[in-house]
Amino acid sequence: MGRTARKPGDALRAEEARRIIVRAQGLDRSPARRASVGAMLQRLGAVQLDTISVLARSHELVPYARLGAVPRTRIERSYWAAPARTFEYIAHAGCILPLELWPYFAFRRRALRARERGRLPARVLREVHARLRDGPVMTSDLGGARRPGGWWNWSEAKIAMEVLYRRGEVVVTERRGWQRVYDLPERTLPSDLLAMEPTDEECYAHLLAIAARALGVGTVGDIANYFFLQASSSGMAPGARKLVAHKMEAIGLVPVQVEGWAEPAFADPKALARVPPKPSRTTLLSPFDSLIWALPRSGELKERERIRRVFGFSYSFEAYVPENKRKHGYFTMPLLNDGNLVGRVDPGRRGNTLIAKKVSLEDPTAAPAMGQALRDAATWVGCTDIEVGQVSPPSARPELGL
């Protein structure tokens, strides 16, 4: 039985902290029959978007990990519905967010307006804004990019649209064929949300509370990083570090010491009501899953420190690393089994065949769990066959059962 009364400074065993984190992320047990994508988004506060699609795109993999084989069309409808229930913005990188969080990114919109003032001729911004008054606009309507490449190759109109989007003068609540649909906030968002303009302190307090609830327990850096509250490149409030430090206890978080963590931590008080039972979920995770989010930094070969600290698991995202320098693969998906990260796979697809290009197991006894996770994923994406490439250790191959 778990302890029910903890005081500031109480110690948590590493296993207790891990169970709290896994439960807070909704990854502790088999999916509930009536669970919904919308409820999952409310629980997490944000789902990261990314253009890479291997088995599926990351925003589809996140609900799959928590809810099981939800039809992908249902996932899309849950995110991008009419009337709008969500919006896209810079949170932990580009994310899809519950609509009611719109006011609380006012701090970021203010910071980006100040930083990006004068970046483009006012004439270009006026022209794009005038185009939006006639109705929603997609990138293809603006001429898109001049040629393949980074955003420095975008057309002036596309850059202007992105500037307006970052400043909050344009909002995205819909996608069509993966293309963003840009619209004016006053035509898309409820008037009560538009009327709200929280102070930086109010924004930080609200977002820190959501992040702490979604993580269960974390260091100051873990909790602030959930919405990039201390990342200057994403737009942060003046004096962000002091603001974060001041708000941690002010919003009711409980200071705790976690076994093996060098830094002090804070916990959502509700997460400390009892130690969760041992998790039972087995699933593959997107590299962009919020369970394993990393601090923003350059050098993707560097392992994610928080993942090592929480799970004792070395993980780096290698998609942007030259192929000859990759250790585990292009889009390596960690295997979560009973609350631990016990392996990884670099998946691919050829027709109706799911290809496990490289399977790596921390513990060979996790091979049956990996085999089941691959079968489940194949069924979800409509694959009828599974082909396994390299397995490490090789002795675990028969135990995959594939």
C-alpha positions as CSV (number, residue, x, y, z in Angstrom):
1,M,0.0,0.0,0.0
2,G,1.2,3.5,-0.8
3,R,1.8,6.2,1.7
4,T,-1.0,8.8,1.7
5,A,0.6,11.8,3.5
6,R,3.8,13.4,2.2
7,K,5.4,16.6,3.5
8,P,7.6,19.0,1.6
9,G,11.0,17.5,1.2
10,D,9.8,13.9,1.5
11,A,11.7,11.3,-0.4
12,L,10.4,9.3,-3.3
13,R,12.0,6.1,-4.4
14,A,13.1,6.1,-8.1
15,E,10.5,3.4,-8.8
16,E,7.7,5.4,-7.2
17,A,8.6,8.5,-9.2
18,R,8.6,6.5,-12.4
19,R,5.2,5.0,-11.7
20,I,3.8,8.4,-10.9
21,I,5.2,9.8,-14.2
22,V,3.9,6.9,-16.3
23,R,0.4,7.2,-14.7
24,A,0.3,10.9,-15.2
25,Q,0.9,10.4,-18.9
26,G,-1.9,7.9,-19.2
27,L,0.4,5.0,-20.0
28,D,0.0,2.8,-16.9
29,R,-2.6,0.4,-18.0
30,S,-4.6,-1.1,-20.9
31,P,-6.8,1.5,-22.7
32,A,-10.3,2.1,-21.4
33,R,-13.1,1.3,-23.8
34,R,-14.7,4.7,-23.8
35,A,-11.4,6.7,-23.7
36,S,-11.3,9.5,-26.2
37,V,-8.7,11.5,-28.1
38,G,-10.1,14.7,-26.8
39,A,-9.9,13.5,-23.1
40,M,-6.3,12.4,-23.8
41,L,-5.4,15.8,-25.1
42,Q,-6.9,17.5,-22.1
43,R,-4.9,15.2,-19.9
44,L,-1.6,15.8,-21.6
45,G,-2.2,19.5,-22.4
46,A,-0.3,19.2,-25.7
47,V,0.6,16.7,-28.5
48,Q,3.7,17.5,-30.5
49,L,3.4,17.6,-34.3
50,D,6.1,16.5,-36.7
51,T,6.2,16.0,-40.5
52,I,8.0,12.6,-40.3
53,S,5.7,9.7,-41.1
54,V,6.9,6.1,-40.8
55,L,4.2,3.9,-39.4
56,A,2.1,7.0,-38.8
57,R,2.7,10.6,-37.9
58,S,3.6,11.4,-34.3
59,H,0.3,13.1,-33.4
60,E,-1.4,9.7,-34.3
61,L,1.2,7.6,-32.5
62,V,0.6,9.5,-29.2
63,P,-3.1,8.5,-28.9
64,Y,-2.3,5.0,-30.2
65,A,0.1,4.4,-27.4
66,R,-2.6,5.4,-24.8
67,L,-5.8,4.4,-26.4
68,G,-4.9,1.4,-28.6
69,A,-6.0,0.9,-32.1
70,V,-8.1,4.1,-32.6
71,P,-8.9,4.6,-36.3
72,R,-6.6,7.2,-37.7
73,T,-9.5,9.0,-39.3
74,R,-11.1,9.4,-35.9
75,I,-7.9,10.8,-34.5
76,E,-7.8,13.4,-37.3
77,R,-11.4,14.3,-36.7
78,S,-10.8,14.7,-33.0
79,Y,-8.0,17.1,-33.5
80,W,-9.4,19.2,-36.4
81,A,-13.1,19.6,-36.0
82,A,-15.7,22.3,-36.6
83,P,-16.4,24.2,-34.5
84,A,-12.8,24.3,-33.4
85,R,-11.8,22.4,-30.2
86,T,-8.0,22.8,-30.7
87,F,-5.4,25.1,-32.1
88,E,-1.8,24.8,-33.2
89,Y,1.0,26.8,-31.6
90,I,4.5,26.7,-30.3
91,A,4.3,24.8,-27.0
92,H,6.9,22.0,-26.8
93,A,7.9,22.8,-30.3
94,G,4.9,22.8,-32.6
95,C,1.9,21.3,-30.9
96,I,-1.8,20.8,-31.0
97,L,-3.4,22.2,-27.9
98,P,-6.9,22.3,-26.3
99,L,-8.6,25.5,-27.4
100,E,-9.0,26.9,-23.9
101,L,-5.2,27.3,-23.6
102,W,-5.2,30.0,-26.3
103,P,-5.2,32.9,-23.8
104,Y,-2.3,31.5,-21.8
105,F,0.2,31.7,-24.7
106,A,-0.3,35.5,-24.7
107,F,3.2,35.8,-23.1
108,R,4.7,34.0,-26.2
109,R,2.7,36.0,-28.7
110,R,3.8,39.3,-27.0
111,A,7.5,38.1,-26.9
112,L,7.4,37.2,-30.6
113,R,5.7,40.4,-31.7
114,A,8.5,42.3,-30.0
115,R,11.3,40.1,-31.4
116,E,10.0,39.9,-35.0
117,R,9.0,43.5,-35.4
118,G,10.4,44.8,-38.7
119,R,11.4,41.3,-40.0
120,L,9.3,41.7,-43.1
121,P,8.1,44.8,-45.0
122,A,4.8,46.1,-43.6
123,R,3.4,46.0,-47.1
124,V,3.8,42.2,-47.3
125,L,2.1,41.6,-43.9
126,R,-0.8,43.9,-44.9
127,E,-1.3,42.1,-48.2
128,V,-1.4,38.7,-46.5
129,H,-3.7,40.0,-43.8
130,A,-6.0,41.4,-46.6
131,R,-6.0,38.0,-48.3
132,L,-7.2,36.4,-45.1
133,R,-10.1,38.7,-44.8
134,D,-11.6,37.0,-47.8
135,G,-11.5,33.6,-46.1
136,P,-9.2,30.9,-44.7
137,V,-5.9,30.3,-46.6
138,M,-3.6,27.3,-47.1
139,T,0.1,27.4,-47.8
140,S,-0.6,26.2,-51.4
141,D,-2.7,29.3,-51.9
142,L,0.3,31.5,-51.1
143,G,2.8,29.9,-53.5
144,G,4.3,27.8,-50.7
145,A,8.1,27.4,-50.9
146,R,10.2,28.7,-53.8
147,R,12.1,25.4,-53.9
148,P,12.7,22.4,-51.5
149,G,14.6,23.4,-48.4
150,G,14.3,25.2,-45.1
151,W,12.1,28.2,-44.4
152,W,14.7,30.5,-45.9
153,N,13.5,29.2,-49.2
154,W,9.9,30.1,-48.5
155,S,8.0,32.8,-50.5
156,E,7.6,36.2,-48.9
157,A,3.9,35.5,-48.5
158,K,4.5,32.2,-46.7
159,I,7.1,33.8,-44.3
160,A,4.6,36.6,-43.6
161,M,1.9,34.0,-42.8
162,E,4.2,32.3,-40.3
163,V,5.2,35.6,-38.7
164,L,1.5,36.4,-38.3
165,Y,0.9,32.9,-36.9
166,R,3.6,33.2,-34.3
167,R,2.4,36.7,-33.3
168,G,-1.2,35.4,-32.8
169,E,-2.7,37.5,-35.6
170,V,-3.4,34.3,-37.5
171,V,-4.6,31.0,-36.0
172,V,-4.6,27.4,-37.2
173,T,-7.4,25.2,-36.0
174,E,-7.7,22.9,-39.0
175,R,-5.6,20.9,-41.4
176,R,-6.5,19.5,-44.8
177,G,-4.3,16.8,-46.3
178,W,-1.7,17.8,-43.7
179,Q,-1.7,21.4,-44.9
180,R,-2.3,24.0,-42.3
181,V,-5.4,26.1,-42.8
182,Y,-4.7,29.7,-41.6
183,D,-7.6,31.9,-40.5
184,L,-8.2,35.1,-38.5
185,P,-8.7,34.5,-34.7
186,E,-11.8,36.7,-34.6
187,R,-13.5,34.4,-37.1
188,T,-12.4,31.2,-35.5
189,L,-12.0,31.5,-31.7
190,P,-14.8,32.1,-29.2
191,S,-15.1,35.8,-28.2
192,D,-14.5,35.1,-24.5
193,L,-11.1,33.5,-25.2
194,L,-10.1,36.4,-27.5
195,A,-11.0,38.9,-24.8
196,M,-8.7,37.3,-22.3
197,E,-5.1,38.8,-22.1
198,P,-3.4,37.2,-19.0
199,T,-0.3,38.7,-17.6
200,D,3.0,36.8,-18.0
201,E,2.7,35.7,-14.4
202,E,-0.8,34.4,-15.0
203,C,0.3,32.6,-18.1
204,Y,3.2,30.9,-16.4
205,A,1.2,29.9,-13.4
206,H,-1.5,28.3,-15.5
207,L,0.9,26.4,-17.8
208,L,3.2,25.3,-15.0
209,A,0.2,23.7,-13.2
210,I,-0.8,21.9,-16.4
211,A,2.7,20.7,-17.0
212,A,3.1,19.5,-13.5
213,R,-0.1,17.6,-13.7
214,A,0.9,16.0,-17.0
215,L,4.3,14.9,-15.6
216,G,3.3,14.0,-12.1
217,V,6.8,14.7,-10.7
218,G,9.7,16.5,-12.3
219,T,12.6,19.0,-11.7
220,V,12.0,22.7,-12.3
221,G,13.6,22.2,-15.7
222,D,11.4,19.2,-16.6
223,I,8.2,21.1,-15.7
224,A,9.3,24.4,-17.4
225,N,10.4,22.5,-20.5
226,Y,7.0,21.0,-21.0
227,F,5.8,24.2,-22.7
228,F,9.3,25.6,-23.4
229,L,8.8,28.3,-20.8
230,Q,12.5,29.0,-20.5
231,A,13.5,28.7,-24.2
232,S,14.4,32.1,-25.7
233,S,14.3,30.7,-29.2
234,S,10.6,29.9,-28.8
235,G,9.6,33.2,-27.2
236,M,9.6,33.5,-23.4
237,A,8.5,36.1,-20.9
238,P,11.1,38.6,-19.6
239,G,12.8,37.1,-16.5
240,A,11.4,33.7,-17.3
241,R,13.8,31.7,-15.0
242,K,12.9,33.8,-11.9
243,L,9.2,33.7,-12.9
244,V,9.3,29.9,-13.1
245,A,11.2,29.5,-9.8
246,H,8.7,31.9,-8.0
247,K,5.7,30.1,-9.3
248,M,6.5,26.4,-8.5
249,E,5.4,26.5,-4.8
250,A,3.0,29.4,-5.3
251,I,0.8,27.2,-7.5
252,G,0.7,24.5,-4.8
253,L,3.3,22.0,-6.1
254,V,5.0,19.9,-3.4
255,P,8.8,19.8,-3.1
256,V,10.1,16.3,-3.0
257,Q,13.5,14.5,-3.2
258,V,13.7,11.6,-5.7
259,E,16.2,8.8,-5.2
260,G,19.1,9.2,-7.6
261,W,18.1,12.7,-8.9
262,A,20.8,15.3,-8.4
263,E,18.3,18.2,-8.5
264,P,15.3,18.7,-6.2
265,A,11.9,18.0,-7.7
266,F,8.3,19.1,-7.4
267,A,5.2,17.0,-7.6
268,D,1.5,17.6,-8.3
269,P,-0.1,17.0,-4.9
270,K,-2.8,14.8,-6.4
271,A,-0.1,12.5,-7.8
272,L,1.2,12.0,-4.3
273,A,-2.1,10.8,-2.9
274,R,-0.9,7.2,-3.3
275,V,1.8,5.3,-5.1
276,P,0.3,3.8,-8.3
277,P,0.3,0.1,-8.8
278,K,2.8,-1.4,-11.2
279,P,1.9,-0.3,-14.7
280,S,0.8,-3.0,-17.2
281,R,0.8,-1.2,-20.6
282,T,3.0,-2.5,-23.4
283,T,3.3,-0.2,-26.5
284,L,5.7,1.5,-28.8
285,L,6.3,5.2,-28.4
286,S,6.8,8.0,-30.8
287,P,10.2,9.8,-30.4
288,F,8.0,12.9,-29.9
289,D,5.9,11.4,-27.2
290,S,5.5,13.7,-24.1
291,L,6.6,10.8,-21.8
292,I,10.1,11.2,-23.3
293,W,10.3,14.9,-24.3
294,A,13.8,16.3,-24.0
295,L,15.3,19.7,-23.2
296,P,15.8,21.8,-26.4
297,R,19.5,21.7,-27.4
298,S,21.6,21.1,-30.4
299,G,23.4,17.8,-31.2
300,E,20.7,15.1,-31.5
301,L,23.3,12.4,-30.8
302,K,23.4,13.5,-27.2
303,E,21.2,11.3,-25.1
304,R,18.1,12.7,-23.4
305,E,19.1,13.3,-19.9
306,R,15.7,13.1,-18.4
307,I,15.0,9.7,-19.9
308,R,18.3,8.4,-18.5
309,R,17.4,9.9,-15.1
310,V,13.8,8.6,-15.0
311,F,14.1,5.2,-16.8
312,G,17.8,4.4,-16.8
313,F,17.5,4.3,-20.6
314,S,19.9,5.9,-23.1
315,Y,18.0,7.5,-26.0
316,S,18.8,9.9,-28.8
317,F,16.8,10.8,-31.8
318,E,18.8,10.1,-34.9
319,A,16.5,11.1,-37.9
320,Y,18.6,14.2,-38.6
321,V,21.9,12.4,-38.1
322,P,23.9,11.1,-41.2
323,E,23.0,7.5,-41.8
324,N,26.5,6.2,-41.3
325,K,26.5,7.8,-37.8
326,R,23.3,6.3,-36.6
327,K,23.5,3.7,-33.8
328,H,19.9,2.5,-33.7
329,G,18.1,3.9,-36.7
330,Y,16.2,6.7,-38.4
331,F,12.9,6.8,-36.4
332,T,13.7,4.7,-33.3
333,M,10.6,4.0,-31.2
334,P,11.2,3.0,-27.6
335,L,9.3,0.0,-26.2
336,L,7.4,0.7,-23.0
337,N,6.6,-2.4,-21.0
338,D,5.1,-2.4,-17.5
339,G,6.4,1.1,-16.8
340,N,9.9,0.7,-18.1
341,L,11.7,1.4,-21.3
342,V,13.1,-2.0,-22.3
343,G,14.1,-1.7,-25.9
344,R,13.6,0.1,-29.2
345,V,12.8,-0.6,-32.9
346,D,13.5,1.3,-36.1
347,P,10.3,0.6,-38.1
348,G,9.5,0.9,-41.7
349,R,6.8,-0.2,-44.1
350,R,6.7,-1.7,-47.6
351,G,3.2,-2.2,-48.9
352,N,1.3,-4.4,-46.4
353,T,4.5,-5.4,-44.6
354,L,5.7,-3.7,-41.4
355,I,9.5,-3.9,-41.4
356,A,11.4,-3.9,-38.1
357,K,14.7,-2.8,-39.6
358,K,16.6,-3.0,-36.3
359,V,15.3,-4.3,-32.9
360,S,17.4,-3.6,-29.9
361,L,16.6,-4.9,-26.4
362,E,18.0,-3.8,-23.1
363,D,16.8,-7.0,-21.6
364,P,16.4,-10.2,-23.8
365,T,13.4,-11.2,-21.7
366,A,11.5,-8.3,-23.2
367,A,11.5,-10.0,-26.6
368,P,7.9,-11.4,-26.3
369,A,6.7,-7.9,-25.3
370,M,8.4,-6.4,-28.4
371,G,6.9,-9.1,-30.6
372,Q,3.4,-8.3,-29.3
373,A,4.0,-4.5,-29.7
374,L,5.0,-5.0,-33.3
375,R,1.9,-7.2,-34.0
376,D,-0.4,-4.7,-32.4
377,A,1.2,-1.8,-34.4
378,A,1.0,-3.8,-37.7
379,T,-2.7,-4.5,-37.2
380,W,-3.4,-0.8,-36.4
381,V,-1.7,0.5,-39.6
382,G,-3.2,-2.3,-41.8
383,C,-0.2,-4.4,-42.3
384,T,-0.7,-8.2,-42.7
385,D,3.0,-9.2,-42.5
386,I,6.0,-8.4,-40.3
387,E,9.6,-8.6,-41.5
388,V,12.4,-8.5,-38.9
389,G,15.9,-7.4,-39.8
390,Q,18.7,-7.1,-37.3
391,V,18.1,-8.1,-33.7
392,S,20.3,-7.3,-30.8
393,P,21.1,-9.5,-29.0
394,P,20.7,-12.1,-31.8
395,S,19.7,-14.8,-29.3
396,A,16.4,-12.9,-28.6
397,R,15.2,-13.3,-32.2
398,P,13.2,-16.6,-31.7
399,E,11.5,-15.1,-28.6
400,L,10.0,-12.3,-30.7
401,G,7.6,-14.9,-32.0
402,L,7.5,-13.3,-35.4
